[in-house]
Amino acid sequence: MKTRRNLLKSSAGIAAGSVFHIGSTAHADSPLEIDSQFDGSIQKVPRWEHTLPFPVPVKPLSTGQIPAAYGGKMVGDVLHKVAPEFYTAPADWNMQNTQYYAMVAKAGEAFILPPSMGLRTPFWGYAMVNSDGTVGQAVSPGPQLRYQIGRPVVVRTTNQLPEEISTHMHGGHWPSHSDGHASFLVIPGASRDYFYPNVLPRRKDGTFDISESPSNIWYHDHAADITASHVARGLAGTAPCFDALELDLIKRNVLPGIPGQSDEDTIYNNPYDTYLALGDKVFHRSGVLWYDNNNNNGYLGNVETINGAAYPRFTVEARKYRFRFLGASTARHRRIRLSDNSRMLRIGNDAWLFPKGQEIQAFGISPGKRVDIVIDFSRYKPGTQVFLENILEQTNERGPEGKLEEIENPTVSGTPEFIHQLMRFDVVAAKPGIPNASVTAKTELRPHEPIAASEVEIRRSFRFERKKGHWAINGQFYDERIANAVPRLGSVEEWTLENSSGGWWHPIHIHLESHQQVRNLTTGARPAYHNSFKQDVTMLGPNSSIVIRMRFRTFLGPFMFHCHNNEHEDVEMMFQFEVAESASARAKPVNRFFA
């Protein structure tokens, strides 16, 4: 089948062969089979050699005025323009304090494998533009953008790669033009001004809904048909977000941080809070990344990475740390625990904090999901080593072994049959003068506002299935010209998400706002605690059906929903919904399109 995807990927193998080899497993330069989880190992990857890399935080180029690095161009004075909402923002969006950044998608090179192996790996990543207009080095995960509710942001993103890109800021509430729609591309050599107002959706009385304030945002490429290969190359980054409530939790020493420092600076200087982006890779013997473009089912690496480094170590003080776990793989699922099976405190799901935390021993995490965890290392003596482990085996692209309810079970009984150590924690004495955070399972965090059945205006059903070797929803493939659902602005809808693809797993991501699980139609059960509040990725295990509710507020226009196994969305398990002034129960042609 000649598709845009196949044409793009075949051309990429020529244009970018030195960066990322695309081919089949029959290629003479076969993948380096190192430390395979599945087939034994030919060559061991040294463990715990890398120190854990931290995402690089960046400061805005300017606040309240166009920076010199924009080269005299106003906002929107680029090929792909800016969201129209930038010009029509209400007064309480605080536009006079807009922060301006500039970012470039470009090629880079780094030691992803341990340095002692002597293999540097080319990748695609993001680099920030400096105040003088020069461009820094590409990094992956990309530079960390740090947002605060009430401070609008413009990020001018320029594409210096040989393929189209589309940057999706995953977990926030953005205009359609800036959301990272799969078909709103940035062509090579061009730029798009992404406008992130950092405003909360409003309640019916006009007040901002603080229950929707996000914490854990991340960004990744979302270009139609080539998302998976781009994410596998390294096009992803992190973006924590804060509001007054969350900063107050740090100031009062409830959440880990340094009171008076971590709650004040826009750069958010907090050594006790970090993202852990979980990835997996396959390498050639030369160190170049390998990807099979003939496999539409999922990319499974045999080398695990965290924050872009294979099997790192992290020195921690004997105190509480907050870890924002991110499922940054294209297809791999994991179940994470500590090697001594001790308890952790889960405080959030995807972008949002819970009303109160939950004590757990393990958590499941799929592609696209975030899990917010506090680990208390004060229970360990200095000199102790504890390991972060994945205890979920996944040997093929269909998905992991076991049932969804087992994978998401917060307790671990007995010795797991599969254990893969991902990172080593080295515990040292806590620095004096900084008190340990006070958060417990009884601590109030963020209020939650459930969506009642009486609010629902329209009910829809979406069936995720396999069709002719490709991936479909309701028997159809993605069509950028069609809005498969048209919700009314300000309304609530109830959707049934059904997995009818046999033994395949599908993590379903819905853009624009959070959604709330209502019930599991397969088991008849109400959602488990961690699924009882807000999320933006709902996992569908084999032959399962889950009912969700969501609101549609603030922004008109088309948005995406799709499987977050990136190979599935590329071939073509993706639909779009267009928020409009009046609803339609049937699919309609898309009204707005931002080239």
C-alpha positions as CSV (number, residue, x, y, z in Angstrom):
1,M,0.0,0.0,0.0
2,K,1.6,3.3,-1.1
3,T,0.8,5.8,1.7
4,R,2.2,9.1,2.7
5,R,3.7,7.4,5.7
6,N,5.7,4.8,3.6
7,L,6.9,7.5,1.2
8,L,8.0,9.7,4.1
9,K,9.8,6.9,5.9
10,S,11.5,5.6,2.8
11,S,12.8,9.0,2.0
12,A,13.9,9.5,5.6
13,G,16.1,6.5,5.3
14,I,18.0,8.3,2.6
15,A,17.9,11.9,4.0
16,A,18.7,11.0,7.6
17,G,20.6,7.7,7.3
18,S,23.5,9.0,9.3
19,V,21.2,9.9,12.2
20,F,18.8,7.0,12.4
21,H,18.7,3.8,10.3
22,I,15.3,2.8,9.1
23,G,15.0,-0.6,7.5
24,S,13.9,-4.2,8.1
25,T,15.4,-6.8,10.4
26,A,17.0,-8.4,7.3
27,H,19.4,-5.6,6.8
28,A,23.0,-6.7,6.7
29,D,24.0,-4.3,9.6
30,S,21.7,-6.1,12.1
31,P,20.7,-4.5,15.4
32,L,23.1,-4.8,18.3
33,E,21.5,-7.5,20.4
34,I,22.8,-6.2,23.8
35,D,21.3,-7.0,27.1
36,S,18.1,-8.2,25.5
37,Q,15.3,-8.8,27.9
38,F,14.1,-11.7,25.7
39,D,16.8,-13.6,23.9
40,G,19.8,-13.7,26.2
41,S,22.7,-11.3,25.5
42,I,25.6,-11.0,23.2
43,Q,27.3,-8.1,24.8
44,K,26.4,-6.6,28.2
45,V,25.6,-3.0,28.7
46,P,27.5,-1.7,31.8
47,R,25.0,-0.8,34.5
48,W,25.0,2.3,36.7
49,E,27.8,4.0,34.8
50,H,25.7,7.0,33.7
51,T,24.7,9.5,36.4
52,L,21.0,10.4,35.9
53,P,20.8,13.3,33.4
54,F,18.3,16.1,34.4
55,P,16.2,18.0,31.8
56,V,17.8,21.4,31.2
57,P,15.5,24.2,32.4
58,V,15.4,27.3,30.3
59,K,14.6,31.0,31.1
60,P,12.4,33.0,28.8
61,L,14.1,35.3,26.2
62,S,11.9,38.2,27.4
63,T,8.7,39.0,29.3
64,G,6.2,41.4,28.0
65,Q,8.0,42.4,24.8
66,I,9.2,40.6,21.6
67,P,12.7,39.4,22.1
68,A,15.6,40.4,19.9
69,A,16.1,36.7,19.0
70,Y,12.9,36.9,17.0
71,G,14.9,38.9,14.5
72,G,12.4,41.8,14.3
73,K,9.5,39.5,13.4
74,M,6.3,40.0,15.4
75,V,4.4,37.1,16.8
76,G,2.6,35.3,14.0
77,D,5.0,36.7,11.4
78,V,6.2,33.2,10.4
79,L,5.0,30.8,7.8
80,H,2.7,28.8,10.1
81,K,1.4,31.9,12.0
82,V,0.1,31.9,15.6
83,A,-3.3,30.9,17.2
84,P,-6.0,33.5,16.6
85,E,-6.6,33.5,20.4
86,F,-3.3,35.3,20.8
87,Y,-5.0,38.4,19.4
88,T,-8.4,38.0,21.1
89,A,-7.4,37.0,24.6
90,P,-9.6,38.2,27.4
91,A,-8.2,40.8,29.8
92,D,-7.8,38.2,32.6
93,W,-5.4,36.1,30.5
94,N,-2.6,38.5,31.6
95,M,-1.1,39.0,28.2
96,Q,1.1,41.9,29.2
97,N,3.3,39.3,31.1
98,T,3.7,36.9,28.1
99,Q,7.0,35.1,28.2
100,Y,8.8,34.4,24.9
101,Y,10.9,31.5,24.0
102,A,12.4,30.1,20.8
103,M,13.2,26.5,20.1
104,V,14.7,24.6,17.2
105,A,14.2,20.9,16.2
106,K,17.6,19.7,15.0
107,A,20.0,16.8,15.0
108,G,22.4,16.0,17.9
109,E,24.7,13.4,19.2
110,A,25.2,12.0,22.7
111,F,26.3,9.0,24.8
112,I,23.0,7.2,25.3
113,L,24.9,3.9,25.8
114,P,27.4,4.1,28.7
115,P,30.5,6.1,27.8
116,S,32.9,3.2,28.4
117,M,31.4,1.5,25.3
118,G,32.8,4.4,23.2
119,L,29.6,4.6,21.1
120,R,28.1,8.1,20.5
121,T,24.5,8.0,19.2
122,P,23.1,10.5,16.7
123,F,19.5,11.6,17.5
124,W,16.9,14.2,16.8
125,G,16.1,16.6,19.6
126,Y,15.3,20.2,20.5
127,A,17.6,23.1,21.2
128,M,16.9,26.5,22.7
129,V,17.6,29.8,20.9
130,N,19.8,32.1,23.0
131,S,19.2,35.8,23.5
132,D,21.7,36.7,20.8
133,G,19.9,34.5,18.3
134,T,22.5,31.7,18.4
135,V,21.1,28.1,18.7
136,G,22.3,25.8,21.4
137,Q,23.0,22.1,21.1
138,A,20.1,19.6,20.7
139,V,19.2,17.5,23.7
140,S,16.9,14.6,24.3
141,P,14.8,14.8,26.4
142,G,14.5,18.4,25.2
143,P,14.9,21.6,27.2
144,Q,12.5,21.8,30.1
145,L,9.9,24.6,29.7
146,R,8.4,25.5,33.1
147,Y,5.0,27.1,33.1
148,Q,2.9,28.9,35.7
149,I,-0.8,29.3,35.5
150,G,-1.6,32.9,34.6
151,R,1.7,33.5,32.7
152,P,1.1,33.1,28.9
153,V,3.9,31.7,26.8
154,V,4.9,31.9,23.1
155,V,7.4,29.3,21.8
156,R,8.7,30.0,18.3
157,T,9.6,26.6,17.0
158,T,11.7,26.2,14.0
159,N,12.2,23.0,12.0
160,Q,15.8,22.3,11.0
161,L,15.2,18.6,10.2
162,P,14.5,17.1,6.8
163,E,10.9,16.0,7.7
164,E,7.8,17.8,8.8
165,I,7.2,18.0,12.6
166,S,4.3,19.0,14.9
167,T,5.0,19.7,18.5
168,H,2.2,18.4,20.8
169,M,2.3,19.9,24.4
170,H,0.7,16.9,26.1
171,G,-1.4,17.5,29.2
172,G,-2.4,21.2,28.9
173,H,-5.3,23.3,27.8
174,W,-4.3,24.9,24.5
175,P,-5.8,26.5,21.4
176,S,-6.3,24.2,18.4
177,H,-3.5,25.9,16.4
178,S,-1.0,25.3,19.3
179,D,-2.0,21.9,20.5
180,G,0.2,19.9,18.2
181,H,-2.5,18.6,15.9
182,A,-1.1,15.8,13.7
183,S,-1.9,17.7,10.5
184,F,-0.9,21.2,11.6
185,L,2.8,20.8,10.6
186,V,6.0,22.8,10.6
187,I,7.7,22.1,7.3
188,P,11.5,21.9,7.0
189,G,13.0,25.4,7.3
190,A,9.9,27.0,8.6
191,S,8.5,28.1,12.0
192,R,5.3,28.1,14.0
193,D,4.5,30.3,17.0
194,Y,3.0,28.1,19.6
195,F,0.8,30.1,22.0
196,Y,0.2,28.6,25.4
197,P,-2.1,30.9,27.4
198,N,-1.7,28.8,30.6
199,V,-5.2,29.6,31.6
200,L,-7.6,27.1,33.3
201,P,-11.0,26.3,31.8
202,R,-13.9,28.2,33.3
203,R,-16.8,26.9,35.4
204,K,-20.3,27.9,34.4
205,D,-20.2,30.9,36.7
206,G,-17.1,32.2,34.9
207,T,-14.5,31.4,37.5
208,F,-11.4,29.4,36.7
209,D,-11.6,25.7,37.5
210,I,-8.6,25.2,39.8
211,S,-9.3,21.4,39.9
212,E,-8.0,21.3,36.3
213,S,-4.6,23.0,37.0
214,P,-2.0,20.6,35.4
215,S,1.3,19.6,37.0
216,N,3.0,17.1,34.7
217,I,3.0,18.2,31.0
218,W,5.4,16.9,28.4
219,Y,5.9,17.5,24.7
220,H,6.6,15.3,21.8
221,D,6.4,15.2,18.0
222,H,2.9,14.4,16.6
223,A,3.4,14.7,12.8
224,A,0.8,12.6,11.0
225,D,2.1,9.1,9.9
226,I,5.6,9.6,11.3
227,T,5.1,10.3,15.0
228,A,6.6,6.9,16.1
229,S,9.9,7.2,14.3
230,H,10.3,10.8,15.5
231,V,9.7,9.9,19.1
232,A,12.0,6.9,18.8
233,R,14.6,9.3,17.4
234,G,14.3,11.5,20.5
235,L,11.8,14.3,19.8
236,A,10.3,14.6,23.3
237,G,10.7,16.9,26.3
238,T,9.2,17.8,29.7
239,A,7.3,20.8,31.0
240,P,6.2,21.0,34.6
241,C,3.4,23.5,35.4
242,F,2.6,25.2,38.7
243,D,-0.3,27.3,40.1
244,A,-0.6,29.1,43.4
245,L,-2.0,26.0,45.2
246,E,0.9,23.8,44.2
247,L,3.6,26.4,45.0
248,D,2.0,26.8,48.4
249,L,2.3,23.1,49.0
250,I,6.0,23.5,48.5
251,K,6.2,26.7,50.5
252,R,4.5,24.9,53.5
253,N,6.9,22.0,53.1
254,V,4.1,19.6,52.2
255,L,5.6,18.6,48.8
256,P,9.4,18.0,48.4
257,G,11.4,21.2,47.7
258,I,13.3,23.9,49.4
259,P,10.8,26.4,51.0
260,G,11.6,30.0,50.0
261,Q,13.5,28.8,46.9
262,S,11.6,26.1,45.0
263,D,8.3,28.0,45.4
264,E,9.6,31.4,44.3
265,D,11.8,31.2,41.2
266,T,10.2,30.9,37.8
267,I,13.0,28.4,37.0
268,Y,11.7,26.4,39.9
269,N,15.0,25.4,41.5
270,N,14.1,22.1,43.2
271,P,16.7,19.3,43.6
272,Y,14.0,17.1,45.1
273,D,11.7,17.0,42.1
274,T,12.5,15.5,38.7
275,Y,11.0,13.8,35.7
276,L,12.0,10.2,35.0
277,A,11.3,9.7,31.2
278,L,11.3,5.9,30.6
279,G,12.4,4.9,27.2
280,D,13.7,1.9,25.3
281,K,16.0,1.6,22.2
282,V,17.6,-0.7,19.7
283,F,21.1,0.1,18.6
284,H,23.3,-0.9,15.7
285,R,26.8,-2.1,16.6
286,S,28.0,1.4,15.6
287,G,25.7,3.0,18.3
288,V,23.3,4.3,15.7
289,L,19.6,3.9,16.6
290,W,17.7,1.3,14.6
291,Y,14.0,1.3,13.7
292,D,11.9,-1.1,11.5
293,N,9.6,0.9,9.3
294,N,7.9,-2.3,8.2
295,N,6.5,-3.0,11.6
296,N,3.2,-1.2,12.2
297,N,2.6,-2.9,15.6
298,G,5.1,-1.2,17.9
299,Y,8.7,-0.5,18.6
300,L,10.3,-2.5,21.5
301,G,13.8,-1.7,22.5
302,N,16.2,-4.2,24.2
303,V,18.0,-1.4,26.1
304,E,16.1,0.6,28.7
305,T,16.9,4.3,29.2
306,I,15.9,7.0,31.7
307,N,16.1,10.6,30.7
308,G,18.1,9.5,27.6
309,A,20.7,7.4,29.4
310,A,20.9,3.6,29.6
311,Y,20.7,2.3,33.2
312,P,21.8,5.3,35.2
313,R,22.4,5.8,38.9
314,F,21.1,8.7,41.0
315,T,22.4,9.8,44.4
316,V,19.6,10.7,46.7
317,E,19.6,12.2,50.2
318,A,17.8,10.4,53.0
319,R,14.6,12.4,52.5
320,K,11.4,12.5,50.3
321,Y,11.8,13.0,46.6
322,R,9.1,13.6,44.0
323,F,9.5,11.7,40.7
324,R,7.3,12.5,37.7
325,F,7.4,9.3,35.8
326,L,6.8,9.6,32.1
327,G,6.0,6.7,29.7
328,A,8.2,8.0,26.8
329,S,8.3,4.7,24.9
330,T,6.3,4.3,21.7
331,A,4.9,0.9,22.6
332,R,6.4,-0.5,25.9
333,H,4.3,-0.9,29.0
334,R,5.9,-1.2,32.5
335,R,5.0,-2.0,36.1
336,I,7.4,-0.1,38.3
337,R,8.4,-0.9,41.9
338,L,11.4,-0.5,44.3
339,S,13.7,-3.6,44.7
340,D,12.8,-4.0,48.4
341,N,9.1,-3.8,47.6
342,S,8.7,-0.9,50.0
343,R,5.9,1.6,49.8
344,M,5.7,4.7,47.7
345,L,3.1,7.5,47.8
346,R,1.3,8.1,44.5
347,I,0.1,11.7,44.4
348,G,-1.1,12.1,40.8
349,N,-2.2,10.6,37.5
350,D,-1.1,12.1,34.1
351,A,-1.1,15.9,34.5
352,W,-3.2,16.2,37.7
353,L,-2.6,15.8,41.4
354,F,-5.0,13.6,43.4
355,P,-7.2,15.0,46.2
356,K,-5.1,12.8,48.5
357,G,-2.2,10.5,47.9
358,Q,-2.3,6.7,47.8
359,E,0.2,4.3,49.3
360,I,1.3,1.7,46.8
361,Q,4.1,-0.8,46.1
362,A,3.8,-0.7,42.3
363,F,2.2,1.2,39.4
364,G,1.5,0.5,35.8
365,I,2.6,3.0,33.1
366,S,1.9,2.9,29.4
367,P,3.1,5.0,26.5
368,G,2.0,8.6,27.1
369,K,1.1,8.3,30.8
370,R,2.6,10.1,33.7
371,V,2.6,8.8,37.3
372,D,3.4,11.3,40.1
373,I,5.3,9.5,42.9
374,V,6.9,10.5,46.3
375,I,9.6,8.2,47.6
376,D,10.8,8.6,51.2
377,F,14.5,7.6,51.3
378,S,14.8,8.7,55.0
379,R,13.9,5.1,55.9
380,Y,17.3,3.9,54.5
381,K,20.7,4.3,56.1
382,P,23.4,6.3,54.1
383,G,25.3,3.8,51.9
384,T,22.1,1.8,51.0
385,Q,21.5,1.0,47.4
386,V,17.9,0.6,46.1
387,F,16.9,-0.2,42.6
388,L,14.1,0.9,40.4
389,E,12.6,-2.2,38.8
390,N,10.2,-3.0,35.9
391,I,8.4,-6.2,36.8
392,L,6.2,-6.4,33.7
393,E,7.3,-8.6,30.9
394,Q,6.5,-7.6,27.3
395,T,7.9,-9.8,24.6
396,N,5.9,-8.7,21.6
397,E,4.1,-5.6,20.3
398,R,0.6,-6.8,21.2
399,G,1.2,-5.7,24.8
400,P,2.4,-6.9,28.2
401,E,1.8,-10.3,29.9
402,G,-1.2,-10.4,32.3
403,K,-4.4,-8.6,32.7
404,L,-4.8,-4.8,33.1
405,E,-6.2,-5.1,36.6
406,E,-3.1,-7.1,37.6
407,I,-0.7,-4.6,36.1
408,E,-2.4,-1.7,37.8
409,N,-2.7,-3.5,41.2
410,P,-1.0,-1.2,43.8
411,T,0.3,-4.2,45.8
412,V,2.9,-6.8,45.0
413,S,2.7,-10.3,46.4
414,G,5.5,-12.8,46.3
415,T,8.5,-12.6,44.0
416,P,7.8,-11.4,40.5
417,E,8.6,-13.8,37.7
418,F,10.2,-11.0,35.6
419,I,12.5,-8.4,37.1
420,H,14.5,-5.8,35.1
421,Q,16.4,-3.2,37.0
422,L,16.4,0.2,35.4
423,M,18.2,2.6,37.8
424,R,20.1,2.5,41.0
425,F,19.5,4.9,43.9
426,D,22.5,5.6,46.1
427,V,21.4,6.9,49.5
428,V,23.5,9.5,51.3
429,A,22.9,11.6,54.4
430,A,20.4,14.4,54.1
431,K,21.7,18.0,54.0
432,P,21.1,19.7,57.3
433,G,18.7,22.7,57.6
434,I,16.2,21.5,55.0
435,P,13.2,19.7,56.6
436,N,11.8,16.5,55.1
437,A,8.5,17.1,53.2
438,S,5.4,16.3,55.3
439,V,3.1,14.8,52.6
440,T,1.3,11.6,53.6
441,A,-1.7,9.7,52.2
442,K,-3.9,11.8,54.4
443,T,-2.7,15.2,53.1
444,E,-5.1,17.2,51.0
445,L,-3.6,18.1,47.6
446,R,-5.9,19.3,44.8
447,P,-9.7,19.4,45.0
448,H,-11.6,17.3,42.4
449,E,-14.9,18.1,40.8
450,P,-16.7,15.0,39.4
451,I,-18.8,15.2,36.3
452,A,-22.4,14.1,37.0
453,A,-24.5,12.0,34.6
454,S,-27.1,14.8,34.6
455,E,-24.6,17.1,32.8
456,V,-24.1,14.7,29.8
457,E,-25.6,16.1,26.5
458,I,-24.4,13.5,24.0
459,R,-23.2,9.9,24.3
460,R,-20.8,8.4,21.7
461,S,-19.0,5.1,21.2
462,F,-15.6,4.5,19.6
463,R,-14.4,1.0,18.8
464,F,-10.6,0.6,18.4
465,E,-9.8,-2.3,16.1
466,R,-7.5,-3.9,13.6
467,K,-8.4,-3.7,9.9
468,K,-6.5,-5.0,6.9
469,G,-3.2,-5.0,8.8
470,H,-3.8,-1.4,9.9
471,W,-5.4,0.2,12.9
472,A,-8.9,1.8,12.8
473,I,-11.6,3.4,14.9
474,N,-15.2,2.5,14.2
475,G,-13.9,0.8,11.0
476,Q,-12.4,4.0,9.6
477,F,-8.9,5.4,9.2
478,Y,-7.8,8.9,10.1
479,D,-9.0,11.6,7.7
480,E,-7.8,15.2,8.4
481,R,-10.9,16.5,6.5
482,I,-13.4,14.9,8.8
483,A,-14.5,15.8,12.4
484,N,-15.5,12.4,13.7
485,A,-17.2,14.0,16.7
486,V,-18.5,17.6,17.0
487,P,-19.2,18.5,20.7
488,R,-20.8,21.8,21.7
489,L,-18.5,24.4,23.3
490,G,-19.4,24.3,27.0
491,S,-20.9,20.9,27.0
492,V,-20.3,17.5,28.6
493,E,-20.2,14.3,26.7
494,E,-19.9,10.6,27.7
495,W,-17.8,8.3,25.5
496,T,-17.5,4.6,25.5
497,L,-14.0,3.4,24.5
498,E,-14.1,-0.2,23.3
499,N,-11.0,-2.3,22.4
500,S,-12.2,-4.9,19.9
501,S,-8.8,-5.8,18.4
502,G,-8.3,-9.1,20.1
503,G,-5.2,-9.4,22.3
504,W,-3.8,-5.9,21.5
505,W,-3.5,-3.1,24.1
506,H,-4.4,0.5,23.3
507,P,-3.6,3.5,25.6
508,I,-6.1,6.1,24.4
509,H,-5.1,9.8,24.6
510,I,-7.7,12.6,24.2
511,H,-6.4,16.1,23.7
512,L,-7.7,19.5,25.0
513,E,-8.9,18.6,28.5
514,S,-8.9,15.8,31.1
515,H,-11.4,13.1,31.1
516,Q,-12.9,11.0,34.0
517,Q,-13.5,7.3,34.0
518,V,-17.0,6.3,35.0
519,R,-17.1,2.5,34.8
520,N,-15.5,-0.5,33.3
521,L,-18.1,-2.2,31.2
522,T,-16.1,-5.4,30.9
523,T,-15.8,-6.1,34.7
524,G,-18.7,-3.9,35.8
525,A,-16.4,-2.3,38.4
526,R,-16.0,1.3,39.2
527,P,-12.6,2.9,38.5
528,A,-9.7,2.0,40.9
529,Y,-8.5,4.9,43.1
530,H,-5.8,6.1,40.6
531,N,-8.4,6.2,37.8
532,S,-11.1,7.9,39.8
533,F,-10.1,11.5,39.1
534,K,-8.6,13.2,36.0
535,Q,-6.4,11.8,33.3
536,D,-5.6,12.2,29.6
537,V,-4.6,8.6,28.8
538,T,-7.0,5.7,29.5
539,M,-5.6,2.2,29.1
540,L,-7.7,-0.3,27.2
541,G,-6.6,-3.9,27.8
542,P,-7.6,-6.7,25.4
543,N,-11.3,-6.8,24.7
544,S,-12.2,-4.2,27.3
545,S,-14.6,-1.3,27.3
546,I,-14.4,1.8,29.6
547,V,-16.9,4.7,29.9
548,I,-15.5,8.2,30.3
549,R,-16.9,11.8,30.6
550,M,-15.3,15.0,29.6
551,R,-16.0,18.7,29.3
552,F,-15.2,20.8,26.2
553,R,-14.3,24.4,27.2
554,T,-12.6,27.6,26.0
555,F,-11.3,26.6,22.6
556,L,-13.0,26.0,19.3
557,G,-11.5,23.9,16.5
558,P,-10.3,20.4,15.8
559,F,-8.3,18.3,18.3
560,M,-7.1,14.7,18.2
561,F,-7.8,11.5,20.0
562,H,-5.8,8.3,19.3
563,C,-4.0,5.3,20.5
564,H,-0.7,6.4,22.2
565,N,1.1,3.3,20.9
566,N,2.6,5.7,18.3
567,E,2.9,3.0,15.6
568,H,-0.9,2.5,15.9
569,E,-1.7,6.1,15.6
570,D,0.6,6.4,12.5
571,V,-1.4,3.6,10.8
572,E,-4.2,5.1,11.3
573,M,-5.8,4.7,14.8
574,M,-6.6,8.4,15.2
575,F,-9.8,10.5,15.0
576,Q,-10.4,14.1,15.5
577,F,-13.2,16.0,17.3
578,E,-14.0,19.6,16.5
579,V,-15.4,21.7,19.3
580,A,-18.1,24.0,17.8
581,E,-20.8,26.5,18.8
582,S,-23.5,23.7,18.2
583,A,-23.1,20.0,18.5
584,S,-23.6,17.3,15.9
585,A,-24.3,13.7,16.6
586,R,-22.7,12.7,13.2
587,A,-19.4,13.3,11.6
588,K,-19.0,16.5,9.6
589,P,-16.3,18.2,7.5
590,V,-13.8,20.1,9.5
591,N,-14.5,23.9,9.7
592,R,-11.1,25.2,10.8
593,F,-7.7,24.2,9.6
594,F,-4.3,25.7,10.4
595,A,-1.7,24.9,7.8
